[in-house]
């Protein structure tokens, strides 16, 4: 993550420094290039615009449509909901910081940073979602403005650091002359489009299990494994593996995978009952290297209860686990001719986890913290019915839909807030004028200032506490 940040800052610093030098030297070819390409370089920001779409939008003026009428009503109804939503988010973040209590809901608004609270491998989903949601948001403003007779000056796109976005430049002179209701329709059009995008993504996620039934069935398949994570390698997990169980915990679905890993994170390491004859024949107590903390290949140190010959023995991990007749915590669980053999692990949080797979004869043995399996192994709640179909394709499709649903929904609720630089600012101004007219501009301005102060404070506190949480500045 640090390398990524340093590389990004270095590239932008070099770009801005080059731009400053070329402009200071009045390098005409460079200035002409930017002008011809409609480019503008700012501090950690590049903008591009075009006027080629103006004719398309402006020739569609004064059309009647129920689409944005519905969007305006929905947006106004959700405006107080966004206040409640943000207040709850602030309360949740404050509670989490003061009392170290985990958030009670997964629907709180939280700043999202690649490499911090989403993996860098999801960066393509993250950026493509921002582009899609931003473009369709601004398209809503442009389309609504053209249908209300407000001229479009230009449309453009920008990149701030690594975050892409879009914008629409409207004619402020014409915009100020239209009625408050028509202005609200224009300002809420982007929010309405974001709500529709989120609803479409949610619908596709809901119908996926039904539509994909002919080619997929319920289960848990491995999508990817992070290299050098302890779960990869020739005897580790591979994309496409179907997971049947974790130790003795059966895995029938995605929730079972989570539950089983959580179970073994909390439980002490269990052993297994072994026949004494096997221990006598398989033990390598002459060297006993693994029990002395030395490297011993595939051997593992086992603590024996009751002890005979010695309390610890070096045994082949895979062969020994296959010979377990039942799980045990001590010798009382085992028979008279058996001992309870428990792996001795290098760290209290480590566990010996056995993952049974349907498509592989040999079980996968994992020695380490079970949370690493949760963190470094991506799984999908589907199993292909035929080898022709790839579970990775479905997983990436649904991951994209989840990003679209969450980001587009969050963008809609955030823009509903009366906060400076957000759509809620203009919606609030037009709404106050619609309800109280222009008879008392002083009263209207006071009401506007109070609501804007509350909204901006809520957004600012939410972002600040969210970033504080992300970087653990507590």
BELPE-V767679 format. One record per residue. PHI is phi in radians with two decimals (none if undefined). NEAR is the number of other C-alpha atoms within 12 Angstrom. D_FIRST is the distance of its C-alpha to the first C-alpha in Angstrom with 2 decimals. Layout:
phi=PHI near=NEAR d_first=D_FIRST
phi=PHI near=NEAR d_first=D_FIRST
This chain:
phi=none near=16 d_first=0.00
phi=-1.09 near=12 d_first=3.83
phi=-1.08 near=11 d_first=5.42
phi=-1.09 near=17 d_first=5.10
phi=-1.15 near=18 d_first=6.35
phi=-1.09 near=13 d_first=8.71
phi=-1.12 near=15 d_first=9.92
phi=-1.10 near=19 d_first=10.67
phi=-1.11 near=21 d_first=12.44
phi=-1.13 near=16 d_first=14.21
phi=-1.10 near=19 d_first=15.55
phi=-1.18 near=24 d_first=16.83
phi=-1.09 near=20 d_first=18.32
phi=-1.11 near=16 d_first=20.08
phi=-1.13 near=21 d_first=21.32
phi=-1.17 near=22 d_first=22.67
phi=-1.17 near=19 d_first=24.20
phi=-1.11 near=19 d_first=25.90
phi=-1.07 near=26 d_first=27.20
phi=-1.11 near=20 d_first=28.58
phi=-1.15 near=15 d_first=30.34
phi=-1.14 near=20 d_first=31.87
phi=-1.25 near=21 d_first=33.14
phi=-1.12 near=13 d_first=34.49
phi=-1.50 near=13 d_first=36.36
phi=0.95 near=13 d_first=37.68
phi=-1.27 near=16 d_first=36.55
phi=-1.09 near=14 d_first=38.64
phi=-1.01 near=13 d_first=37.28
phi=-1.17 near=22 d_first=33.74
phi=-1.12 near=22 d_first=35.15
phi=-1.13 near=16 d_first=37.32
phi=-1.08 near=16 d_first=34.44
phi=-1.09 near=21 d_first=32.47
phi=-1.17 near=17 d_first=35.72
phi=-1.17 near=15 d_first=36.73
phi=-1.55 near=17 d_first=33.41
phi=1.00 near=22 d_first=33.24
phi=-1.91 near=23 d_first=29.89
phi=-2.49 near=27 d_first=28.84
phi=-1.79 near=30 d_first=25.93
phi=-2.16 near=22 d_first=24.91
phi=-1.13 near=21 d_first=22.27
phi=0.97 near=25 d_first=18.91
phi=-2.69 near=25 d_first=21.18
phi=-2.18 near=27 d_first=23.32
phi=-2.05 near=27 d_first=26.31
phi=-2.38 near=27 d_first=28.78
phi=-2.45 near=26 d_first=32.05
phi=-2.56 near=23 d_first=35.15
phi=-1.94 near=21 d_first=38.68
phi=-1.18 near=15 d_first=39.67
phi=-1.54 near=23 d_first=39.19
phi=-1.02 near=27 d_first=41.39
phi=-1.09 near=19 d_first=44.58
phi=-1.09 near=20 d_first=43.33
phi=-1.29 near=31 d_first=42.45
phi=-1.21 near=27 d_first=45.31
phi=-1.38 near=19 d_first=48.00
phi=-1.74 near=23 d_first=47.19
phi=-1.24 near=22 d_first=48.17
phi=1.02 near=19 d_first=50.33
phi=-1.65 near=19 d_first=49.79
phi=-1.64 near=18 d_first=50.30
phi=-2.55 near=20 d_first=47.69
phi=-1.40 near=14 d_first=47.34
phi=-1.04 near=22 d_first=43.67
phi=-1.41 near=35 d_first=42.46
phi=-1.10 near=25 d_first=45.22
phi=-1.09 near=21 d_first=43.78
phi=-1.06 near=30 d_first=40.23
phi=-1.16 near=35 d_first=41.47
phi=-1.10 near=22 d_first=43.28
phi=-1.08 near=27 d_first=40.32
phi=-1.10 near=38 d_first=37.96
phi=-1.15 near=33 d_first=40.47
phi=-1.18 near=17 d_first=40.97
phi=-1.50 near=26 d_first=37.24
phi=-1.05 near=31 d_first=36.84
phi=-1.15 near=22 d_first=38.06
phi=-1.12 near=19 d_first=36.02
phi=-1.13 near=31 d_first=32.82
phi=-1.07 near=31 d_first=34.00
phi=-1.07 near=21 d_first=34.52
phi=-1.06 near=28 d_first=31.20
phi=-1.27 near=36 d_first=29.31
phi=-1.08 near=25 d_first=31.53
phi=-1.12 near=25 d_first=30.77
phi=-1.10 near=33 d_first=27.01
phi=-1.07 near=29 d_first=27.41
phi=-1.07 near=27 d_first=29.69
phi=-1.14 near=30 d_first=27.32
phi=-1.16 near=35 d_first=24.39
phi=-1.12 near=24 d_first=26.85
phi=-1.08 near=18 d_first=28.24
phi=-1.16 near=23 d_first=24.90
phi=-1.36 near=22 d_first=24.10
phi=-1.30 near=15 d_first=27.71
phi=-1.96 near=13 d_first=28.73
phi=0.94 near=15 d_first=25.52
phi=-1.65 near=14 d_first=26.94
phi=-1.12 near=17 d_first=24.78
phi=-1.05 near=24 d_first=25.19
phi=-1.40 near=15 d_first=28.41
phi=-2.46 near=16 d_first=27.32
phi=-1.61 near=13 d_first=24.51
phi=-1.81 near=18 d_first=25.78
phi=-1.27 near=29 d_first=24.58
phi=-1.34 near=36 d_first=22.83
phi=-2.35 near=35 d_first=19.22
phi=-1.01 near=29 d_first=16.64
phi=-2.00 near=28 d_first=14.15
phi=-2.25 near=23 d_first=10.58
phi=-1.05 near=23 d_first=8.59
phi=1.51 near=19 d_first=5.75
phi=-1.88 near=24 d_first=7.81
phi=-2.07 near=22 d_first=11.26
phi=-2.36 near=20 d_first=11.28
phi=-1.17 near=19 d_first=9.65
phi=-1.08 near=21 d_first=8.17
phi=-1.14 near=21 d_first=11.52
phi=-1.57 near=23 d_first=13.32
phi=-1.00 near=24 d_first=12.30
phi=-1.05 near=21 d_first=15.83
phi=-1.12 near=28 d_first=17.55
phi=-1.07 near=33 d_first=15.87
phi=-1.22 near=28 d_first=16.83
phi=-1.13 near=24 d_first=20.20
phi=-1.17 near=34 d_first=21.05
phi=-1.05 near=35 d_first=20.49
phi=-1.11 near=28 d_first=22.69
phi=-1.06 near=30 d_first=25.34
phi=-1.15 near=40 d_first=25.64
phi=-1.19 near=36 d_first=25.66
phi=-1.15 near=30 d_first=28.21
phi=-1.21 near=32 d_first=30.51
phi=-1.09 near=39 d_first=30.32
phi=-1.22 near=35 d_first=31.51
phi=-1.07 near=37 d_first=33.96
phi=-1.07 near=35 d_first=35.53
phi=-1.05 near=41 d_first=36.14
phi=-1.11 near=43 d_first=37.56
phi=-1.17 near=42 d_first=39.81
phi=-1.11 near=44 d_first=41.11
phi=-1.12 near=43 d_first=41.81
phi=-1.14 near=39 d_first=43.71
phi=-1.26 near=31 d_first=45.75
phi=-1.70 near=37 d_first=46.62
phi=1.46 near=30 d_first=47.77
phi=-1.65 near=37 d_first=44.99
phi=-1.25 near=36 d_first=44.24
phi=-1.60 near=39 d_first=40.77
phi=-1.40 near=28 d_first=40.06
phi=-2.95 near=27 d_first=36.90
phi=-2.18 near=32 d_first=33.79
phi=-2.72 near=32 d_first=30.40
phi=-2.37 near=29 d_first=26.68
phi=-2.61 near=28 d_first=23.75
phi=-2.27 near=26 d_first=20.04
phi=-1.89 near=22 d_first=18.34
phi=1.06 near=27 d_first=14.97
phi=-2.14 near=26 d_first=13.87
phi=-1.70 near=26 d_first=16.30
phi=-1.45 near=27 d_first=19.69
phi=-2.85 near=31 d_first=22.97
phi=-2.46 near=32 d_first=26.74
phi=-2.65 near=30 d_first=29.73
phi=-2.23 near=39 d_first=33.54
phi=-1.75 near=27 d_first=35.86
phi=-1.73 near=32 d_first=39.10
phi=-1.30 near=22 d_first=42.39
phi=-1.17 near=16 d_first=42.52
phi=-1.15 near=14 d_first=46.26
phi=-1.24 near=19 d_first=47.09
phi=-1.08 near=29 d_first=44.60
phi=-1.22 near=21 d_first=46.33
phi=-1.64 near=16 d_first=49.67
phi=-1.39 near=24 d_first=48.87
phi=-1.19 near=23 d_first=49.63
phi=-0.99 near=27 d_first=47.12
phi=-1.12 near=30 d_first=46.99
phi=-1.18 near=35 d_first=46.15
phi=-1.14 near=40 d_first=43.41
phi=-1.08 near=42 d_first=41.93
phi=-1.06 near=44 d_first=42.02
phi=-1.20 near=45 d_first=40.07
phi=-1.26 near=47 d_first=37.43
phi=-1.60 near=50 d_first=36.97
phi=-1.11 near=44 d_first=36.91
phi=-1.12 near=45 d_first=33.15
phi=-1.08 near=48 d_first=32.69
phi=-1.05 near=44 d_first=35.32
phi=-1.10 near=41 d_first=33.57
phi=-1.11 near=41 d_first=30.29
phi=-1.12 near=37 d_first=32.36
phi=-1.15 near=30 d_first=34.07
phi=-1.05 near=34 d_first=30.86
phi=-1.09 near=33 d_first=29.54
phi=-1.16 near=23 d_first=32.99
phi=-1.13 near=21 d_first=33.13
phi=-1.09 near=29 d_first=29.75
phi=-1.10 near=25 d_first=30.95
phi=-1.09 near=20 d_first=34.28
phi=-1.12 near=23 d_first=32.83
phi=-1.15 near=25 d_first=30.78
phi=-1.21 near=17 d_first=34.00
phi=-1.47 near=14 d_first=36.22
phi=-0.93 near=24 d_first=33.90
phi=-1.02 near=21 d_first=35.24
phi=-1.34 near=16 d_first=38.79
phi=-1.16 near=15 d_first=38.42
phi=-1.60 near=21 d_first=36.57
phi=-0.95 near=16 d_first=39.02
phi=-1.08 near=16 d_first=40.93
phi=-2.00 near=21 d_first=37.94
phi=-2.32 near=28 d_first=35.79
phi=-2.25 near=25 d_first=36.77
phi=-1.20 near=28 d_first=35.18
phi=2.79 near=31 d_first=33.16
phi=-2.31 near=38 d_first=29.67
phi=-2.06 near=41 d_first=28.16
phi=-1.36 near=39 d_first=24.99
phi=-1.66 near=30 d_first=22.86
phi=-2.76 near=29 d_first=20.02
phi=-2.30 near=28 d_first=18.72
phi=-1.19 near=26 d_first=15.32
phi=-1.05 near=15 d_first=16.30
phi=1.02 near=14 d_first=16.88
phi=-1.73 near=23 d_first=16.73
phi=1.63 near=27 d_first=20.41
phi=-1.87 near=34 d_first=21.64
phi=-1.77 near=26 d_first=21.67
phi=1.78 near=17 d_first=24.11
phi=-1.02 near=15 d_first=27.79
phi=-1.77 near=21 d_first=28.92
phi=-1.64 near=31 d_first=25.90
phi=-1.47 near=39 d_first=25.32
phi=-2.25 near=27 d_first=25.45
phi=-0.96 near=29 d_first=25.00
phi=1.76 near=35 d_first=28.37
phi=-1.10 near=39 d_first=29.34
phi=-1.70 near=38 d_first=31.31
phi=-1.55 near=41 d_first=30.76
phi=-1.73 near=32 d_first=34.08
phi=-2.79 near=30 d_first=33.45
phi=-2.04 near=34 d_first=31.33
phi=0.97 near=34 d_first=33.85
phi=-1.68 near=23 d_first=36.84
phi=-1.58 near=25 d_first=35.00
phi=-1.31 near=25 d_first=35.80
phi=-1.99 near=29 d_first=33.18
phi=-1.85 near=27 d_first=34.88
phi=-2.75 near=25 d_first=32.14
phi=-1.09 near=27 d_first=28.58
phi=-1.13 near=20 d_first=29.66
phi=-1.12 near=24 d_first=31.26
phi=-1.03 near=35 d_first=28.04
phi=-1.13 near=29 d_first=26.38
phi=-1.09 near=22 d_first=29.58
phi=-1.13 near=31 d_first=30.04
phi=-1.14 near=34 d_first=26.62
phi=-1.10 near=22 d_first=27.14
phi=-1.06 near=23 d_first=30.63
phi=-1.43 near=29 d_first=29.65
phi=-1.26 near=26 d_first=26.94
phi=-1.61 near=18 d_first=29.82
phi=-1.38 near=20 d_first=32.65
phi=-1.21 near=25 d_first=33.53
phi=-1.14 near=33 d_first=33.46
phi=-1.53 near=34 d_first=36.62
phi=-1.89 near=39 d_first=38.74
phi=-2.51 near=36 d_first=41.34
phi=-1.37 near=37 d_first=45.07
phi=-2.22 near=39 d_first=46.22
phi=-1.19 near=28 d_first=49.74
phi=-1.03 near=28 d_first=50.89
phi=-1.05 near=14 d_first=52.23
phi=-1.14 near=25 d_first=48.79
phi=-1.08 near=36 d_first=47.36
phi=-1.12 near=22 d_first=50.28
phi=-1.38 near=16 d_first=49.88
phi=-1.71 near=24 d_first=46.10
phi=-1.16 near=34 d_first=45.29
phi=-2.12 near=25 d_first=44.49
phi=-1.21 near=26 d_first=45.36
phi=-1.09 near=17 d_first=46.96
phi=-1.59 near=19 d_first=43.63
phi=0.86 near=24 d_first=41.62
phi=-1.19 near=23 d_first=38.57
phi=-1.19 near=30 d_first=35.90
phi=-1.34 near=28 d_first=37.47
phi=-1.68 near=19 d_first=37.33
phi=1.50 near=17 d_first=33.56
phi=-1.65 near=16 d_first=33.81
phi=-1.13 near=15 d_first=32.19
phi=-2.44 near=19 d_first=34.57
phi=1.12 near=15 d_first=33.18
phi=-1.58 near=19 d_first=33.88
phi=-1.51 near=29 d_first=35.85
phi=-2.41 near=38 d_first=34.96
phi=-1.42 near=37 d_first=36.78
phi=-2.02 near=42 d_first=38.77
phi=-1.55 near=35 d_first=40.61
phi=-1.87 near=35 d_first=44.12
phi=-2.33 near=34 d_first=46.29
phi=-1.25 near=26 d_first=49.16
phi=-1.38 near=21 d_first=48.68
phi=-2.52 near=21 d_first=51.08
phi=1.17 near=17 d_first=51.11
phi=-2.77 near=21 d_first=47.88
phi=-1.45 near=24 d_first=45.45
phi=-2.36 near=32 d_first=42.55
phi=-2.48 near=40 d_first=42.47
phi=-1.54 near=39 d_first=40.10
phi=-2.27 near=39 d_first=40.22
phi=-1.13 near=27 d_first=38.60
phi=-1.06 near=35 d_first=35.87
phi=-1.20 near=25 d_first=36.46
phi=-1.10 near=21 d_first=40.25
phi=-1.19 near=33 d_first=40.53
phi=-1.11 near=36 d_first=38.60
phi=-1.10 near=24 d_first=40.81
phi=-1.43 near=26 d_first=43.83
phi=-1.04 near=28 d_first=42.87
phi=-1.59 near=22 d_first=45.68
phi=-2.85 near=26 d_first=44.12
phi=-1.21 near=26 d_first=41.35
phi=-2.62 near=27 d_first=42.48
phi=-1.86 near=24 d_first=41.52
phi=-2.68 near=26 d_first=44.59
phi=-1.20 near=27 d_first=47.79
phi=-1.14 near=17 d_first=49.71
phi=-1.37 near=23 d_first=48.02
phi=-1.65 near=26 d_first=49.15
phi=-1.37 near=20 d_first=52.64
phi=-1.18 near=15 d_first=55.12
phi=-1.71 near=20 d_first=54.21
phi=-2.11 near=30 d_first=50.45
phi=-2.20 near=39 d_first=47.81
phi=-1.66 near=40 d_first=44.54
phi=-1.79 near=45 d_first=41.74
phi=-2.00 near=38 d_first=38.43
phi=-1.07 near=40 d_first=35.34
phi=-1.61 near=33 d_first=34.32
phi=-1.84 near=26 d_first=30.54
phi=-1.24 near=21 d_first=28.50
phi=-2.47 near=14 d_first=26.78
phi=-1.02 near=18 d_first=28.28
phi=-1.52 near=20 d_first=25.49
phi=-1.35 near=25 d_first=25.81
phi=-2.42 near=34 d_first=28.09
phi=-1.65 near=39 d_first=29.80
phi=-1.96 near=40 d_first=29.33
phi=-1.90 near=36 d_first=31.48
phi=-1.90 near=37 d_first=30.50
phi=-1.56 near=29 d_first=33.56
phi=-2.12 near=31 d_first=33.22
phi=-1.37 near=23 d_first=35.97
phi=-1.68 near=21 d_first=35.51
phi=-2.30 near=19 d_first=35.00
phi=-1.17 near=13 d_first=37.73
phi=-1.54 near=20 d_first=35.59
phi=-1.21 near=29 d_first=33.57
phi=-1.68 near=36 d_first=29.96
phi=-1.78 near=33 d_first=29.58
phi=-2.15 near=32 d_first=26.35
phi=-2.05 near=32 d_first=26.20
phi=2.80 near=26 d_first=23.45
phi=-1.19 near=30 d_first=22.25
phi=-1.03 near=38 d_first=23.32
phi=-1.16 near=28 d_first=20.32
phi=-1.17 near=26 d_first=18.29
phi=-1.13 near=39 d_first=20.63
phi=-1.17 near=27 d_first=19.90
phi=-1.44 near=21 d_first=16.11
phi=-1.82 near=24 d_first=15.99
phi=-1.99 near=34 d_first=19.25
phi=-1.63 near=35 d_first=19.76
phi=-2.22 near=38 d_first=23.42
phi=-2.17 near=37 d_first=25.78
phi=-1.44 near=32 d_first=29.06
phi=-2.42 near=37 d_first=31.13
phi=-2.27 near=39 d_first=32.84
phi=-1.11 near=31 d_first=34.31
phi=-1.40 near=20 d_first=38.10
phi=-2.44 near=15 d_first=38.17
phi=-1.16 near=13 d_first=36.00
phi=-1.19 near=13 d_first=36.23
phi=-1.59 near=19 d_first=33.84
phi=-1.79 near=24 d_first=30.09
phi=-1.26 near=35 d_first=28.33
phi=-1.08 near=27 d_first=24.99
phi=-1.07 near=20 d_first=26.58
phi=-1.14 near=27 d_first=27.72
phi=-1.09 near=31 d_first=24.44
phi=-1.16 near=22 d_first=22.53
phi=-1.10 near=20 d_first=25.45
phi=-1.25 near=27 d_first=25.43
phi=-1.09 near=30 d_first=21.68
phi=-1.08 near=30 d_first=22.24
phi=-1.11 near=32 d_first=25.27
phi=-1.16 near=28 d_first=23.49
phi=-1.10 near=34 d_first=20.91
phi=-1.08 near=38 d_first=23.91
phi=-1.08 near=34 d_first=25.96
phi=-1.27 near=34 d_first=23.55
phi=-1.22 near=37 d_first=22.18
phi=-1.16 near=39 d_first=25.68
phi=-1.11 near=38 d_first=27.34
phi=-1.13 near=30 d_first=25.01
phi=-1.10 near=37 d_first=25.50
phi=-1.13 near=42 d_first=29.25
phi=-1.16 near=41 d_first=29.51
phi=-1.19 near=45 d_first=27.45
phi=-1.24 near=41 d_first=29.64
phi=-1.26 near=46 d_first=32.73
phi=-1.27 near=42 d_first=32.05
phi=-1.28 near=40 d_first=34.15
phi=-2.31 near=31 d_first=31.34
phi=-0.99 near=27 d_first=31.27
phi=1.37 near=17 d_first=29.77
phi=-1.84 near=25 d_first=29.94
phi=-1.06 near=36 d_first=32.81
phi=-1.03 near=42 d_first=34.27
phi=-1.03 near=31 d_first=35.43
phi=-1.29 near=31 d_first=37.81
phi=-1.10 near=39 d_first=38.85
phi=-1.08 near=38 d_first=39.89
phi=-1.06 near=35 d_first=41.89
phi=-1.20 near=34 d_first=43.73
phi=-1.19 near=32 d_first=44.31
phi=-1.09 near=31 d_first=45.92
phi=-1.15 near=29 d_first=48.14
phi=-1.16 near=20 d_first=49.05
phi=-1.44 near=17 d_first=50.10
phi=-2.03 near=19 d_first=51.80
phi=1.22 near=19 d_first=52.61
phi=-1.92 near=18 d_first=52.89
phi=-1.22 near=13 d_first=55.86
phi=-2.22 near=14 d_first=53.96
phi=-1.08 near=15 d_first=51.01
phi=-1.14 near=15 d_first=50.61
phi=-1.08 near=16 d_first=50.30
phi=-1.06 near=24 d_first=47.88
phi=-1.17 near=22 d_first=45.68
phi=-1.09 near=15 d_first=45.67
phi=-1.06 near=22 d_first=44.73
phi=-1.07 near=29 d_first=42.00
phi=-1.11 near=22 d_first=40.59
phi=-1.12 near=18 d_first=40.66
phi=-1.14 near=26 d_first=38.90
phi=-1.11 near=31 d_first=36.32
phi=-1.11 near=21 d_first=35.64
phi=-1.11 near=22 d_first=35.17
phi=-1.13 near=35 d_first=32.92
phi=-1.13 near=28 d_first=30.71
phi=-1.11 near=24 d_first=30.49
phi=-1.06 near=31 d_first=29.49
phi=-1.12 near=36 d_first=26.71
phi=-1.09 near=26 d_first=25.49
phi=-1.14 near=27 d_first=25.65
phi=-1.07 near=30 d_first=23.87
phi=-1.13 near=24 d_first=20.88
phi=-1.11 near=23 d_first=20.85
phi=-1.17 near=30 d_first=21.19
phi=-1.12 near=34 d_first=18.63
phi=-1.18 near=23 d_first=15.93
phi=-1.05 near=20 d_first=17.38
phi=-1.17 near=29 d_first=17.05
phi=-1.09 near=23 d_first=13.42
phi=-1.69 near=16 d_first=12.41
phi=0.99 near=15 d_first=15.31
phi=-1.58 near=11 d_first=17.32
phi=-2.07 near=16 d_first=20.51
